[in-house]
Amino acid sequence: VRDLQQLPLVQESVDEMKERIISAHRVLMTLNETNREAFKDLVSTLEAIDEK
């Protein structure tokens, strides 16, 4: 545990962060049906925010 290193702070806009979250959850949704069901509403909600 002592070999852990601090990760650098990532500077990105709110839109970039939202896209990263959507993308990551889309990948998780492809892994199995449980994930698809668990994350579909989150992804739909985040995508709808983009449309406003």
C-alpha distance matrix in Angstrom:
0.0 3.8 5.5 6.0 9.7 12.2 14.7 18.3 20.7 23.1 26.7 28.8 31.7 31.8 33.7 31.2 28.4 30.7 31.4 27.8 27.3 30.5 29.7 26.3 28.0 30.8 28.5 27.0 30.6 31.5 29.1 31.1 33.7 31.5 29.5 32.9 34.3 31.2 31.1 34.7 35.8 33.0 33.8 37.5 37.1 35.1 37.6 40.5 39.3 39.6 43.2 44.3
3.8 0.0 3.8 5.5 8.5 11.2 14.3 17.5 20.2 23.0 26.5 28.9 32.0 32.5 34.6 32.0 29.4 32.0 32.8 29.2 29.0 32.4 31.5 28.4 30.3 33.2 31.0 29.7 33.4 34.3 32.1 34.3 37.0 34.8 32.7 35.9 37.4 34.3 33.8 37.4 38.4 35.3 36.0 39.7 39.2 37.0 39.5 42.3 40.8 41.1 44.7 45.7
5.5 3.8 0.0 3.8 6.5 10.0 12.5 15.7 18.8 21.2 24.8 27.2 30.6 31.3 33.1 30.2 27.9 30.6 31.1 27.4 27.6 30.9 29.7 26.6 28.9 31.5 29.1 28.3 32.0 32.6 30.6 33.0 35.9 34.1 31.8 34.8 36.6 33.7 33.0 36.5 37.7 34.6 34.9 38.7 38.4 36.0 38.2 41.2 39.8 39.7 43.4 44.6
6.0 5.5 3.8 0.0 3.8 6.8 9.2 12.6 15.4 17.9 21.5 23.8 27.0 27.6 29.5 26.8 24.3 27.0 27.6 24.0 24.1 27.5 26.5 23.5 25.8 28.5 26.4 25.5 29.3 30.1 28.3 30.8 33.5 31.6 29.1 32.0 33.8 30.8 29.9 33.3 34.4 31.2 31.5 35.3 34.8 32.4 34.7 37.6 36.1 36.1 39.8 40.9
9.7 8.5 6.5 3.8 0.0 3.8 6.3 9.3 12.4 15.0 18.5 21.1 24.4 25.5 27.4 24.6 22.4 25.5 26.1 22.5 23.1 26.6 25.6 22.9 25.6 28.2 26.3 25.9 29.6 30.5 29.1 31.8 34.5 32.8 29.9 32.6 34.4 31.5 30.1 33.3 34.3 30.9 31.0 34.7 34.1 31.4 33.6 36.5 34.8 34.5 38.3 39.2
12.2 11.2 10.0 6.8 3.8 0.0 3.8 6.5 9.0 12.0 15.4 18.1 21.3 22.4 24.6 22.0 19.7 22.9 23.8 20.5 21.1 24.8 24.1 21.7 24.3 27.1 25.6 25.3 28.9 30.1 29.1 31.7 34.1 32.3 29.3 31.7 33.5 30.3 28.8 31.9 32.5 29.0 29.2 32.7 31.8 29.0 31.3 34.1 32.1 31.9 35.7 36.4
14.7 14.3 12.5 9.2 6.3 3.8 0.0 3.8 6.5 8.7 12.3 14.8 18.2 19.3 21.2 18.4 16.4 19.6 20.3 17.0 18.0 21.5 20.7 18.6 21.4 24.0 22.6 22.6 26.2 27.4 26.7 29.5 31.9 30.3 27.1 29.2 31.2 28.2 26.3 29.2 29.9 26.4 26.2 29.7 29.0 26.0 28.1 31.0 29.0 28.6 32.4 33.3
18.3 17.5 15.7 12.6 9.3 6.5 3.8 0.0 3.8 6.2 9.4 12.4 15.9 17.6 19.6 16.8 15.3 18.9 19.6 16.7 18.1 21.6 20.9 19.4 22.4 24.8 23.7 24.2 27.6 28.8 28.5 31.5 33.8 32.4 28.9 30.7 32.7 29.9 27.6 30.2 30.7 27.0 26.6 29.9 29.0 25.8 27.7 30.5 28.2 27.5 31.3 32.0
20.7 20.2 18.8 15.4 12.4 9.0 6.5 3.8 0.0 3.8 6.4 9.5 12.7 14.4 16.7 14.4 12.7 16.4 17.5 15.1 16.4 19.9 19.8 18.6 21.3 23.9 23.4 23.9 26.9 28.5 28.6 31.3 33.3 31.8 28.3 29.8 31.6 28.7 26.2 28.6 28.7 25.0 24.7 27.8 26.6 23.3 25.3 27.8 25.3 24.8 28.5 29.0
23.1 23.0 21.2 17.9 15.0 12.0 8.7 6.2 3.8 0.0 3.8 6.2 9.7 11.7 13.5 10.8 9.7 13.5 14.2 12.0 13.9 17.1 16.8 16.2 19.1 21.3 21.0 21.9 24.8 26.3 26.8 29.6 31.5 30.4 26.7 27.8 29.7 27.1 24.3 26.4 26.6 22.9 22.2 25.2 24.1 20.6 22.3 25.0 22.6 21.6 25.3 26.0
26.7 26.5 24.8 21.5 18.5 15.4 12.3 9.4 6.4 3.8 0.0 3.8 7.0 9.7 11.7 9.6 9.3 13.0 14.0 12.7 14.8 17.6 17.7 17.8 20.5 22.5 22.7 23.9 26.4 28.0 28.9 31.7 33.3 32.3 28.6 29.3 31.1 28.6 25.5 27.2 27.1 23.4 22.6 25.1 23.8 20.2 21.7 24.0 21.3 20.1 23.8 24.1
28.8 28.9 27.2 23.8 21.1 18.1 14.8 12.4 9.5 6.2 3.8 0.0 3.8 6.6 8.0 5.9 6.4 9.8 10.6 10.0 12.3 14.7 15.0 15.7 18.2 19.9 20.6 22.0 24.1 25.7 27.1 29.7 31.1 30.3 26.6 26.9 28.7 26.4 23.1 24.4 24.3 20.7 19.6 21.9 20.7 17.0 18.2 20.5 17.8 16.4 20.0 20.6
31.7 32.0 30.6 27.0 24.4 21.3 18.2 15.9 12.7 9.7 7.0 3.8 0.0 3.8 5.3 5.1 6.2 8.5 9.9 10.6 12.4 14.2 15.3 16.6 18.5 19.9 21.3 22.7 24.3 26.2 27.9 30.2 31.2 30.5 26.8 26.7 28.2 26.1 22.6 23.5 22.9 19.5 18.4 20.2 18.6 15.0 16.1 17.9 15.0 13.6 17.1 17.2
31.8 32.5 31.3 27.6 25.5 22.4 19.3 17.6 14.4 11.7 9.7 6.6 3.8 0.0 3.8 5.5 5.1 6.1 8.6 9.8 10.5 12.2 14.1 15.3 16.5 18.2 20.1 21.1 22.3 24.7 26.4 28.4 28.9 28.0 24.5 24.3 25.4 23.2 19.9 20.7 19.7 16.3 15.6 17.2 15.3 11.8 13.4 14.9 11.8 11.2 14.8 14.7
33.7 34.6 33.1 29.5 27.4 24.6 21.2 19.6 16.7 13.5 11.7 8.0 5.3 3.8 0.0 3.8 5.4 5.0 6.2 8.6 9.8 10.5 12.1 14.2 15.4 16.3 18.4 20.0 20.8 22.9 25.0 27.0 27.6 27.1 23.6 22.9 24.3 22.6 19.0 19.2 18.6 15.5 14.0 15.3 14.0 10.3 10.9 12.8 10.1 8.4 12.0 12.7
31.2 32.0 30.2 26.8 24.6 22.0 18.4 16.8 14.4 10.8 9.6 5.9 5.1 5.5 3.8 0.0 3.8 5.4 5.1 6.2 8.7 9.9 10.5 12.3 14.3 15.3 16.7 18.5 19.9 21.5 23.5 25.9 26.9 26.6 22.9 22.5 24.4 22.6 19.0 19.7 19.7 16.5 14.7 16.7 16.0 12.2 12.7 15.3 13.2 11.3 14.9 16.1
28.4 29.4 27.9 24.3 22.4 19.7 16.4 15.3 12.7 9.7 9.3 6.4 6.2 5.1 5.4 3.8 0.0 3.8 5.4 5.0 6.2 8.7 9.8 10.6 12.4 14.2 15.5 16.6 18.3 20.4 21.9 24.1 25.2 24.4 20.7 20.8 22.4 20.2 16.8 18.1 17.9 14.4 13.3 15.8 14.7 11.1 12.7 15.3 13.1 12.3 16.0 17.0
30.7 32.0 30.6 27.0 25.5 22.9 19.6 18.9 16.4 13.5 13.0 9.8 8.5 6.1 5.0 5.4 3.8 0.0 3.8 5.4 5.1 6.2 8.5 9.9 10.6 12.2 14.4 15.4 16.4 18.7 20.6 22.5 23.0 22.3 18.7 18.3 19.7 17.8 14.2 15.0 14.6 11.2 9.9 12.1 11.0 7.3 9.0 11.6 9.6 9.1 12.8 14.0
31.4 32.8 31.1 27.6 26.1 23.8 20.3 19.6 17.5 14.2 14.0 10.6 9.9 8.6 6.2 5.1 5.4 3.8 0.0 3.8 5.4 5.0 6.0 8.5 9.9 10.4 12.3 14.2 15.1 16.8 19.1 21.3 22.1 22.0 18.3 17.6 19.6 18.2 14.5 14.8 15.3 12.3 10.0 12.2 12.2 8.6 8.8 12.1 11.0 9.4 12.8 14.9
27.8 29.2 27.4 24.0 22.5 20.5 17.0 16.7 15.1 12.0 12.7 10.0 10.6 9.8 8.6 6.2 5.0 5.4 3.8 0.0 3.8 5.5 5.1 6.1 8.6 9.9 10.7 12.4 14.2 15.8 17.4 20.0 21.3 21.0 17.2 17.2 19.4 17.7 14.2 15.4 16.3 13.1 11.2 14.2 14.4 11.0 11.8 15.2 14.2 13.0 16.5 18.5
27.3 29.0 27.6 24.1 23.1 21.1 18.0 18.1 16.4 13.9 14.8 12.3 12.4 10.5 9.8 8.7 6.2 5.1 5.4 3.8 0.0 3.8 5.5 5.2 6.2 8.6 10.0 10.6 12.2 14.6 16.0 18.0 18.9 18.2 14.4 14.6 16.4 14.3 11.0 12.5 13.2 9.7 8.5 11.9 11.8 8.8 10.5 13.8 13.0 12.8 16.2 17.9
30.5 32.4 30.9 27.5 26.6 24.8 21.5 21.6 19.9 17.1 17.6 14.7 14.2 12.2 10.5 9.9 8.7 6.2 5.0 5.5 3.8 0.0 3.8 5.5 5.2 6.1 8.7 9.9 10.4 12.6 14.8 16.6 17.2 17.0 13.4 12.7 14.6 13.3 9.6 10.1 11.1 8.3 5.8 8.9 9.7 7.0 7.7 11.2 11.4 10.9 13.8 16.1
29.7 31.5 29.7 26.5 25.6 24.1 20.7 20.9 19.8 16.8 17.7 15.0 15.3 14.1 12.1 10.5 9.8 8.5 6.0 5.1 5.5 3.8 0.0 3.8 5.5 5.1 6.4 8.8 9.9 11.1 13.3 15.7 17.0 17.3 13.7 13.1 15.8 14.9 11.4 12.0 13.9 11.5 8.7 11.8 13.3 10.6 10.5 14.3 14.6 13.5 16.2 18.9
26.3 28.4 26.6 23.5 22.9 21.7 18.6 19.4 18.6 16.2 17.8 15.7 16.6 15.3 14.2 12.3 10.6 9.9 8.5 6.1 5.2 5.5 3.8 0.0 3.8 5.5 5.2 6.4 8.7 10.3 11.4 14.0 15.7 15.5 11.7 12.2 14.9 13.3 10.3 12.1 14.1 11.5 9.7 13.4 14.6 12.2 13.1 16.7 16.8 16.3 19.2 21.6
28.0 30.3 28.9 25.8 25.6 24.3 21.4 22.4 21.3 19.1 20.5 18.2 18.5 16.5 15.4 14.3 12.4 10.6 9.9 8.6 6.2 5.2 5.5 3.8 0.0 3.8 5.3 4.9 6.1 8.8 10.1 11.9 12.9 12.4 8.6 8.8 11.2 9.7 6.6 8.4 10.6 8.4 7.0 10.6 12.1 10.6 11.6 14.9 15.6 15.8 18.3 20.7
30.8 33.2 31.5 28.5 28.2 27.1 24.0 24.8 23.9 21.3 22.5 19.9 19.9 18.2 16.3 15.3 14.2 12.2 10.4 9.9 8.6 6.1 5.1 5.5 3.8 0.0 3.8 5.4 5.0 6.6 9.2 11.1 12.1 12.7 9.3 8.2 11.3 11.0 8.0 8.3 11.2 10.0 7.3 10.3 12.7 11.5 11.2 14.7 16.1 15.6 17.7 20.5
28.5 31.0 29.1 26.4 26.3 25.6 22.6 23.7 23.4 21.0 22.7 20.6 21.3 20.1 18.4 16.7 15.5 14.4 12.3 10.7 10.0 8.7 6.4 5.2 5.3 3.8 0.0 3.8 5.3 5.3 7.0 9.9 12.0 12.8 9.4 9.4 12.9 12.5 10.2 11.3 14.4 13.1 10.9 14.0 16.3 14.9 14.8 18.4 19.6 18.9 21.2 24.1
27.0 29.7 28.3 25.5 25.9 25.3 22.6 24.2 23.9 21.9 23.9 22.0 22.7 21.1 20.0 18.5 16.6 15.4 14.2 12.4 10.6 9.9 8.8 6.4 4.9 5.4 3.8 0.0 3.8 5.4 5.5 7.7 9.8 9.7 6.2 7.4 10.5 9.6 8.0 10.1 13.2 12.0 10.9 14.1 16.1 15.2 15.9 19.1 20.3 20.3 22.6 25.2
30.6 33.4 32.0 29.3 29.6 28.9 26.2 27.6 26.9 24.8 26.4 24.1 24.3 22.3 20.8 19.9 18.3 16.4 15.1 14.2 12.2 10.4 9.9 8.7 6.1 5.0 5.3 3.8 0.0 3.8 5.5 6.3 7.2 8.0 4.9 4.1 7.7 8.0 6.6 7.5 11.1 10.9 9.6 12.1 14.7 14.5 14.7 17.6 19.4 19.6 21.3 24.1
31.5 34.3 32.6 30.1 30.5 30.1 27.4 28.8 28.5 26.3 28.0 25.7 26.2 24.7 22.9 21.5 20.4 18.7 16.8 15.8 14.6 12.6 11.1 10.3 8.8 6.6 5.3 5.4 3.8 0.0 3.8 5.7 7.7 9.7 7.6 6.7 10.5 11.5 10.4 10.7 14.5 14.5 12.6 14.9 17.8 17.5 17.1 20.1 22.1 21.8 23.3 26.4
29.1 32.1 30.6 28.3 29.1 29.1 26.7 28.5 28.6 26.8 28.9 27.1 27.9 26.4 25.0 23.5 21.9 20.6 19.1 17.4 16.0 14.8 13.3 11.4 10.1 9.2 7.0 5.5 5.5 3.8 0.0 3.8 7.2 8.5 6.9 7.8 11.1 11.6 11.4 12.7 16.3 16.2 15.0 17.6 20.2 19.8 20.0 23.0 24.7 24.7 26.5 29.4
31.1 34.3 33.0 30.8 31.8 31.7 29.5 31.5 31.3 29.6 31.7 29.7 30.2 28.4 27.0 25.9 24.1 22.5 21.3 20.0 18.0 16.6 15.7 14.0 11.9 11.1 9.9 7.7 6.3 5.7 3.8 0.0 3.8 5.5 5.5 6.4 8.9 10.1 10.9 12.0 15.5 16.1 15.4 17.6 20.2 20.5 20.8 23.4 25.4 25.8 27.3 30.0
33.7 37.0 35.9 33.5 34.5 34.1 31.9 33.8 33.3 31.5 33.3 31.1 31.2 28.9 27.6 26.9 25.2 23.0 22.1 21.3 18.9 17.2 17.0 15.7 12.9 12.1 12.0 9.8 7.2 7.7 7.2 3.8 0.0 3.8 5.4 4.9 6.2 8.5 10.0 10.3 13.5 15.0 14.7 16.2 18.9 19.9 20.1 22.2 24.5 25.3 26.4 29.0
31.5 34.8 34.1 31.6 32.8 32.3 30.3 32.4 31.8 30.4 32.3 30.3 30.5 28.0 27.1 26.6 24.4 22.3 22.0 21.0 18.2 17.0 17.3 15.5 12.4 12.7 12.8 9.7 8.0 9.7 8.5 5.5 3.8 0.0 3.8 5.4 5.3 6.1 8.7 10.1 12.7 13.8 14.4 16.2 18.2 19.3 20.3 22.2 24.2 25.4 26.8 29.0
29.5 32.7 31.8 29.1 29.9 29.3 27.1 28.9 28.3 26.7 28.6 26.6 26.8 24.5 23.6 22.9 20.7 18.7 18.3 17.2 14.4 13.4 13.7 11.7 8.6 9.3 9.4 6.2 4.9 7.6 6.9 5.5 5.4 3.8 0.0 3.8 5.4 4.9 6.0 8.1 11.0 11.2 11.5 13.9 15.9 16.4 17.4 19.7 21.4 22.4 24.1 26.4
32.9 35.9 34.8 32.0 32.6 31.7 29.2 30.7 29.8 27.8 29.3 26.9 26.7 24.3 22.9 22.5 20.8 18.3 17.6 17.2 14.6 12.7 13.1 12.2 8.8 8.2 9.4 7.4 4.1 6.7 7.8 6.4 4.9 5.4 3.8 0.0 3.8 5.5 5.5 5.7 9.2 10.3 9.8 11.5 14.1 15.0 15.3 17.5 19.7 20.5 21.8 24.3
34.3 37.4 36.6 33.8 34.4 33.5 31.2 32.7 31.6 29.7 31.1 28.7 28.2 25.4 24.3 24.4 22.4 19.7 19.6 19.4 16.4 14.6 15.8 14.9 11.2 11.3 12.9 10.5 7.7 10.5 11.1 8.9 6.2 5.3 5.4 3.8 0.0 3.8 5.7 5.6 7.9 9.9 10.6 11.5 13.7 15.4 16.1 17.6 19.8 21.3 22.3 24.4
31.2 34.3 33.7 30.8 31.5 30.3 28.2 29.9 28.7 27.1 28.6 26.4 26.1 23.2 22.6 22.6 20.2 17.8 18.2 17.7 14.3 13.3 14.9 13.3 9.7 11.0 12.5 9.6 8.0 11.5 11.6 10.1 8.5 6.1 4.9 5.5 3.8 0.0 3.8 6.1 7.4 8.2 9.8 11.6 12.8 14.2 15.7 17.3 18.9 20.6 22.1 23.9
31.1 33.8 33.0 29.9 30.1 28.8 26.3 27.6 26.2 24.3 25.5 23.1 22.6 19.9 19.0 19.0 16.8 14.2 14.5 14.2 11.0 9.6 11.4 10.3 6.6 8.0 10.2 8.0 6.6 10.4 11.4 10.9 10.0 8.7 6.0 5.5 5.7 3.8 0.0 3.8 5.6 5.3 6.2 8.6 10.0 10.7 12.2 14.2 15.7 17.1 18.8 20.7
34.7 37.4 36.5 33.3 33.3 31.9 29.2 30.2 28.6 26.4 27.2 24.4 23.5 20.7 19.2 19.7 18.1 15.0 14.8 15.4 12.5 10.1 12.0 12.1 8.4 8.3 11.3 10.1 7.5 10.7 12.7 12.0 10.3 10.1 8.1 5.7 5.6 6.1 3.8 0.0 3.8 5.5 5.3 6.1 8.5 10.0 10.5 12.1 14.4 15.7 16.7 18.9
35.8 38.4 37.7 34.4 34.3 32.5 29.9 30.7 28.7 26.6 27.1 24.3 22.9 19.7 18.6 19.7 17.9 14.6 15.3 16.3 13.2 11.1 13.9 14.1 10.6 11.2 14.4 13.2 11.1 14.5 16.3 15.5 13.5 12.7 11.0 9.2 7.9 7.4 5.6 3.8 0.0 3.8 5.5 5.0 6.0 8.5 9.8 10.4 12.4 14.5 15.4 16.9
33.0 35.3 34.6 31.2 30.9 29.0 26.4 27.0 25.0 22.9 23.4 20.7 19.5 16.3 15.5 16.5 14.4 11.2 12.3 13.1 9.7 8.3 11.5 11.5 8.4 10.0 13.1 12.0 10.9 14.5 16.2 16.1 15.0 13.8 11.2 10.3 9.9 8.2 5.3 5.5 3.8 0.0 3.8 5.5 5.1 6.2 8.5 9.9 10.8 12.8 14.6 16.0
33.8 36.0 34.9 31.5 31.0 29.2 26.2 26.6 24.7 22.2 22.6 19.6 18.4 15.6 14.0 14.7 13.3 9.9 10.0 11.2 8.5 5.8 8.7 9.7 7.0 7.3 10.9 10.9 9.6 12.6 15.0 15.4 14.7 14.4 11.5 9.8 10.6 9.8 6.2 5.3 5.5 3.8 0.0 3.8 5.4 5.2 6.0 8.5 10.0 10.9 12.7 14.9
37.5 39.7 38.7 35.3 34.7 32.7 29.7 29.9 27.8 25.2 25.1 21.9 20.2 17.2 15.3 16.7 15.8 12.1 12.2 14.2 11.9 8.9 11.8 13.4 10.6 10.3 14.0 14.1 12.1 14.9 17.6 17.6 16.2 16.2 13.9 11.5 11.5 11.6 8.6 6.1 5.0 5.5 3.8 0.0 3.8 5.5 5.1 6.1 8.7 10.1 10.8 12.9
37.1 39.2 38.4 34.8 34.1 31.8 29.0 29.0 26.6 24.1 23.8 20.7 18.6 15.3 14.0 16.0 14.7 11.0 12.2 14.4 11.8 9.7 13.3 14.6 12.1 12.7 16.3 16.1 14.7 17.8 20.2 20.2 18.9 18.2 15.9 14.1 13.7 12.8 10.0 8.5 6.0 5.1 5.4 3.8 0.0 3.8 5.4 5.1 6.4 9.0 10.1 11.2
35.1 37.0 36.0 32.4 31.4 29.0 26.0 25.8 23.3 20.6 20.2 17.0 15.0 11.8 10.3 12.2 11.1 7.3 8.6 11.0 8.8 7.0 10.6 12.2 10.6 11.5 14.9 15.2 14.5 17.5 19.8 20.5 19.9 19.3 16.4 15.0 15.4 14.2 10.7 10.0 8.5 6.2 5.2 5.5 3.8 0.0 3.8 5.4 5.2 6.8 9.2 10.5
37.6 39.5 38.2 34.7 33.6 31.3 28.1 27.7 25.3 22.3 21.7 18.2 16.1 13.4 10.9 12.7 12.7 9.0 8.8 11.8 10.5 7.7 10.5 13.1 11.6 11.2 14.8 15.9 14.7 17.1 20.0 20.8 20.1 20.3 17.4 15.3 16.1 15.7 12.2 10.5 9.8 8.5 6.0 5.1 5.4 3.8 0.0 3.8 5.4 5.2 6.8 9.4
40.5 42.3 41.2 37.6 36.5 34.1 31.0 30.5 27.8 25.0 24.0 20.5 17.9 14.9 12.8 15.3 15.3 11.6 12.1 15.2 13.8 11.2 14.3 16.7 14.9 14.7 18.4 19.1 17.6 20.1 23.0 23.4 22.2 22.2 19.7 17.5 17.6 17.3 14.2 12.1 10.4 9.9 8.5 6.1 5.1 5.4 3.8 0.0 3.8 5.3 5.1 6.8
39.3 40.8 39.8 36.1 34.8 32.1 29.0 28.2 25.3 22.6 21.3 17.8 15.0 11.8 10.1 13.2 13.1 9.6 11.0 14.2 13.0 11.4 14.6 16.8 15.6 16.1 19.6 20.3 19.4 22.1 24.7 25.4 24.5 24.2 21.4 19.7 19.8 18.9 15.7 14.4 12.4 10.8 10.0 8.7 6.4 5.2 5.4 3.8 0.0 3.8 5.4 5.5
39.6 41.1 39.7 36.1 34.5 31.9 28.6 27.5 24.8 21.6 20.1 16.4 13.6 11.2 8.4 11.3 12.3 9.1 9.4 13.0 12.8 10.9 13.5 16.3 15.8 15.6 18.9 20.3 19.6 21.8 24.7 25.8 25.3 25.4 22.4 20.5 21.3 20.6 17.1 15.7 14.5 12.8 10.9 10.1 9.0 6.8 5.2 5.3 3.8 0.0 3.8 5.6
43.2 44.7 43.4 39.8 38.3 35.7 32.4 31.3 28.5 25.3 23.8 20.0 17.1 14.8 12.0 14.9 16.0 12.8 12.8 16.5 16.2 13.8 16.2 19.2 18.3 17.7 21.2 22.6 21.3 23.3 26.5 27.3 26.4 26.8 24.1 21.8 22.3 22.1 18.8 16.7 15.4 14.6 12.7 10.8 10.1 9.2 6.8 5.1 5.4 3.8 0.0 3.8
44.3 45.7 44.6 40.9 39.2 36.4 33.3 32.0 29.0 26.0 24.1 20.6 17.2 14.7 12.7 16.1 17.0 14.0 14.9 18.5 17.9 16.1 18.9 21.6 20.7 20.5 24.1 25.2 24.1 26.4 29.4 30.0 29.0 29.0 26.4 24.3 24.4 23.9 20.7 18.9 16.9 16.0 14.9 12.9 11.2 10.5 9.4 6.8 5.5 5.6 3.8 0.0
